[in-house]
Amino acid sequence: MMARVRYFAGAAEAAGTDEEQLDGATVGDILAAAERAHGDRLTEVLPRCSVLHAGRYVDDHSTPVQAGDTIDVLPPFAGG
């Protein structure tokens, strides 16, 4: 399933893009596709990021993804 992946702040810098379409059946599949597409810089950032699926925080990367879903990748933000 193609999902819209949006990267923010340091994750966008590591990916070299703010947004893209990636294919996968689960959140984990989508993140693995992102790592394959963008290499070591993104691979280093992802473990520190929060991941939202359809606007909700997910920590279970086996969460199913439907066509057109949005995955947000948010690194930790400084400040308050």
N, C-alpha and C positions, 0 to 999 in steps of 0.2 A: 504494500500500500504506500502510495506517495504521501508524505507528510511535509508540511511547511515547518522548517526549522529556523528559529530566530535566535541569533547570538547577540549578547549584550556585553558592553565594556571590553574587558580583557579577553573574553571568549570570542568576540567579534574580531579583535585584533589577531588572535591566534588562528582563527579560521580564515582570515583574510576576506570576510564577507559578513554582512549583517543578517542575511537571509538566503535560504536556498530550499530546494525540494529534494528530499531523499526518500529512498525506498526501504521499507522494512515492515515486518508484521508486529513487532513489539518496540517499546521505547528503547530497549537494549540494542535491537537490530539497527534502529535509526542512529543511535550514538556510535555504534561500531562502524556504520557506513560513513559517518562524519569523520571519525578517526582515520579511516582508510583514505578518505578524500583529502584530508588536510595535514596528516602526518604528526610528527613528534610534538610540535608546539601545542596543538590542540589536545593531544594525548596527555600532555603534562598538566593542562589547565582543567580538563573535564572532571577529575576526581574531586576537585575543590568546588565545583559548581553545584548549584541547585538546579533541578530539572522540573519544569512544569509541563503537564500534558493537559491540553484543553483548559489552561488556567489554574490547574490544581497541582500542588506539589506531589511528586512521585518519588518514592525511594525503592519501589519494586520495578526493576527494569524489564520484568516479564509482562508488564501492563500492555494489553493489546492496543494497536493503533489502527484506526480506520482511515480510509482515503480522505484527504483534506484536513485531517487533524493538525493542530499546531503544537509543536514542541518548543519550549523556551529554555535556553541555556543561560543561566545567570551566575556569574562568578560572585564571590563575596565582595560586598561594597564597603568601602571605608566611610567613616563618618557616622552621623546619627540622625 
